[in-house]
Amino acid sequence: MFLQEVFKLSHNVLSQEQCYSIIDLGLAEGLQNADIDSGNSKNRRSKVSWLKDKKLSMLLFSEVSKVNKLMNWNFGLVKPEPLQFSQYKLDDHYNWHIDSHFNPYDNGLIRKLSFSLILNTEYTGGELEITVPNPKNINTTIVYEKPKVGDMITFPSHIWHKVNPVKSGVRMSLVGWILGRPFV
Protein backbone atom coordinates (compact mmCIF):
# COMPACT_ATOMS: atom_id res chain seq x y z
CA MET A 1 0.00 0.00 0.00
CA PHE A 2 1.43 3.38 -1.00
CA LEU A 3 0.48 6.43 1.04
CA GLN A 4 1.45 9.95 0.00
CA GLU A 5 1.71 11.03 3.65
CA VAL A 6 2.12 8.69 6.63
CA PHE A 7 1.00 10.96 9.47
CA LYS A 8 -1.01 14.06 10.24
CA LEU A 9 -0.33 16.44 13.12
CA SER A 10 -3.62 18.13 14.12
CA HIS A 11 -3.49 21.14 16.39
CA ASN A 12 -5.84 21.97 19.29
CA VAL A 13 -7.92 18.79 19.12
CA LEU A 14 -8.62 19.18 22.85
CA SER A 15 -8.22 22.15 25.18
CA GLN A 16 -5.51 22.34 27.83
CA GLU A 17 -8.18 21.93 30.52
CA GLN A 18 -9.51 18.76 28.84
CA CYS A 19 -5.97 17.35 28.61
CA TYR A 20 -5.24 18.04 32.27
CA SER A 21 -8.54 16.32 33.20
CA ILE A 22 -7.40 13.28 31.18
CA ILE A 23 -4.09 13.27 33.10
CA ASP A 24 -6.02 13.27 36.40
CA LEU A 25 -8.25 10.44 35.18
CA GLY A 26 -5.31 8.40 33.82
CA LEU A 27 -3.38 8.71 37.08
CA ALA A 28 -6.49 7.92 39.16
CA GLU A 29 -6.98 4.64 37.25
CA GLY A 30 -3.67 3.38 38.66
CA LEU A 31 -0.62 2.95 36.45
CA GLN A 32 0.88 -0.42 35.55
CA ASN A 33 3.96 -1.41 33.58
CA ALA A 34 3.28 -1.36 29.85
CA ASP A 35 3.24 -4.78 28.19
CA ILE A 36 4.00 -5.87 24.64
CA ASP A 37 1.74 -8.49 23.04
CA SER A 38 4.55 -9.88 20.92
CA GLY A 39 8.22 -9.02 20.82
CA ASN A 40 11.03 -8.16 23.18
CA SER A 41 9.76 -6.59 26.42
CA LYS A 42 13.01 -4.57 26.65
CA ASN A 43 11.73 -2.55 23.67
CA ARG A 44 9.27 -0.71 25.90
CA ARG A 45 9.45 1.01 29.25
CA SER A 46 6.56 3.16 30.40
CA LYS A 47 3.47 3.06 32.60
CA VAL A 48 -0.10 2.91 31.33
CA SER A 49 -3.71 2.86 32.47
CA TRP A 50 -6.89 2.25 30.48
CA LEU A 51 -9.76 4.71 30.11
CA LYS A 52 -13.25 3.62 29.14
CA ASP A 53 -14.76 7.08 28.62
CA LYS A 54 -17.23 6.56 25.73
CA LYS A 55 -17.84 10.28 25.17
CA LEU A 56 -14.11 10.99 24.85
CA SER A 57 -13.62 7.88 22.66
CA MET A 58 -16.35 8.98 20.27
CA LEU A 59 -15.00 12.55 20.12
CA LEU A 60 -11.55 11.26 19.17
CA PHE A 61 -13.06 8.70 16.76
CA SER A 62 -14.75 11.64 15.00
CA GLU A 63 -11.47 13.58 14.83
CA VAL A 64 -9.56 10.58 13.44
CA SER A 65 -12.32 10.02 10.87
CA LYS A 66 -11.86 13.61 9.66
CA VAL A 67 -8.09 13.05 9.33
CA ASN A 68 -8.75 9.78 7.46
CA LYS A 69 -10.70 11.71 4.80
CA LEU A 70 -8.40 14.75 4.76
CA MET A 71 -5.32 12.58 4.14
CA ASN A 72 -7.11 10.51 1.46
CA TRP A 73 -6.38 7.31 3.34
CA ASN A 74 -10.10 6.48 3.14
CA PHE A 75 -9.82 3.43 5.40
CA GLY A 76 -13.12 1.84 6.40
CA LEU A 77 -13.41 2.64 10.10
CA VAL A 78 -15.85 0.94 12.47
CA LYS A 79 -15.08 1.78 16.12
CA PRO A 80 -12.37 2.77 18.62
CA GLU A 81 -10.58 0.53 21.11
CA PRO A 82 -10.35 1.62 24.78
CA LEU A 83 -7.99 4.55 25.28
CA GLN A 84 -4.53 4.10 26.80
CA PHE A 85 -3.09 6.78 29.07
CA SER A 86 0.72 6.57 28.81
CA GLN A 87 3.36 8.03 31.12
CA TYR A 88 7.06 8.13 30.20
CA LYS A 89 9.57 9.15 32.87
CA LEU A 90 13.36 9.61 32.57
CA ASP A 91 14.81 7.16 30.00
CA ASP A 92 11.39 5.56 29.35
CA HIS A 93 10.83 4.77 25.68
CA TYR A 94 9.06 2.53 23.18
CA ASN A 95 11.41 1.25 20.46
CA TRP A 96 10.45 0.57 16.82
CA HIS A 97 7.07 -1.19 16.52
CA ILE A 98 3.79 -1.26 14.64
CA ASP A 99 0.36 -1.24 16.27
CA SER A 100 -1.16 -3.88 13.98
CA HIS A 101 -1.54 -7.43 15.27
CA PHE A 102 -0.84 -10.65 13.38
CA ASN A 103 -4.48 -11.73 13.36
CA PRO A 104 -7.84 -9.92 13.49
CA TYR A 105 -9.69 -9.74 16.80
CA ASP A 106 -12.48 -12.26 17.47
CA ASN A 107 -14.97 -9.77 15.98
CA GLY A 108 -13.01 -9.81 12.69
CA LEU A 109 -11.70 -6.23 13.05
CA ILE A 110 -8.12 -4.98 12.81
CA ARG A 111 -6.34 -1.82 13.91
CA LYS A 112 -6.36 0.61 10.99
CA LEU A 113 -5.43 3.99 12.43
CA SER A 114 -3.45 4.93 15.53
CA PHE A 115 -3.24 8.26 17.30
CA SER A 116 -1.28 9.90 20.08
CA LEU A 117 -2.77 12.93 21.83
CA ILE A 118 -0.23 15.13 23.63
CA LEU A 119 -1.36 15.87 27.20
CA ASN A 120 1.62 17.89 28.47
CA THR A 121 4.86 19.49 27.29
CA GLU A 122 6.95 19.57 30.47
CA TYR A 123 9.58 17.16 29.17
CA THR A 124 12.49 16.92 26.73
CA GLY A 125 13.20 13.99 24.45
CA GLY A 126 10.28 11.63 23.98
CA GLU A 127 9.92 12.53 20.30
CA LEU A 128 7.65 10.38 18.20
CA GLU A 129 9.47 9.05 15.14
CA ILE A 130 7.63 7.59 12.18
CA THR A 131 9.30 5.73 9.32
CA VAL A 132 8.50 3.86 6.15
CA PRO A 133 11.29 1.31 5.66
CA ASN A 134 12.80 1.25 2.19
CA PRO A 135 15.65 -1.03 1.06
CA LYS A 136 17.43 1.93 -0.56
CA ASN A 137 17.28 4.11 2.56
CA ILE A 138 15.42 4.54 5.79
CA ASN A 139 13.16 7.52 5.29
CA THR A 140 12.61 8.49 8.92
CA THR A 141 10.29 11.31 9.73
CA ILE A 142 10.44 12.90 13.17
CA VAL A 143 7.61 15.13 14.20
CA TYR A 144 10.12 18.02 14.47
CA GLU A 145 7.68 20.65 15.60
CA LYS A 146 7.20 19.75 19.26
CA PRO A 147 3.48 19.17 19.58
CA LYS A 148 1.59 21.35 22.02
CA VAL A 149 -0.92 20.30 24.65
CA GLY A 150 -4.05 19.12 22.83
CA ASP A 151 -2.29 18.27 19.54
CA MET A 152 -2.82 14.82 18.04
CA ILE A 153 -0.65 12.75 15.69
CA THR A 154 -2.61 10.25 13.57
CA PHE A 155 -1.05 7.55 11.39
CA PRO A 156 -1.90 4.15 9.89
CA SER A 157 -1.41 1.36 12.45
CA HIS A 158 0.86 -0.65 10.12
CA ILE A 159 3.46 2.16 9.97
CA TRP A 160 6.67 1.70 12.01
CA HIS A 161 7.12 4.24 14.80
CA LYS A 162 8.79 4.74 18.16
CA VAL A 163 8.96 7.07 21.15
CA ASN A 164 12.52 8.20 21.86
CA PRO A 165 13.81 8.11 25.46
CA VAL A 166 12.66 10.95 27.69
CA LYS A 167 15.61 13.11 28.73
CA SER A 168 13.91 15.18 31.44
CA GLY A 169 10.47 15.64 32.93
CA VAL A 170 7.51 13.33 32.34
CA ARG A 171 5.81 12.79 28.97
CA MET A 172 2.08 12.00 29.12
CA SER A 173 -0.11 11.09 26.18
CA LEU A 174 -3.41 9.45 25.33
CA VAL A 175 -3.03 6.70 22.76
CA GLY A 176 -5.79 5.06 20.78
CA TRP A 177 -6.54 2.79 17.85
CA ILE A 178 -9.44 2.80 15.42
CA LEU A 179 -10.66 -0.55 14.16
CA GLY A 180 -12.04 -1.59 10.80
CA ARG A 181 -12.52 -4.62 8.58
CA PRO A 182 -9.31 -6.20 7.16
CA PHE A 183 -7.90 -4.82 3.92
CA VAL A 184 -8.81 -6.92 0.87
Secondary structure, 3 states (H helix, E strand, C coil): CCCCCCCEEECCCCCHHHHHHHHHHHHHCCCEECCCCCCCHHHEECEEEEECCHHHHHHHHHHHHHHHHHCCCCCCCCEECCEEEEEECECCEEEEECCCCCCCCCCCCEEEEEEEEECCCCEEECCEEEEEEECCEEEEEECCCCCCCCCEEEEECCCEEEECCEEEECEEEEEEEEEECCCC
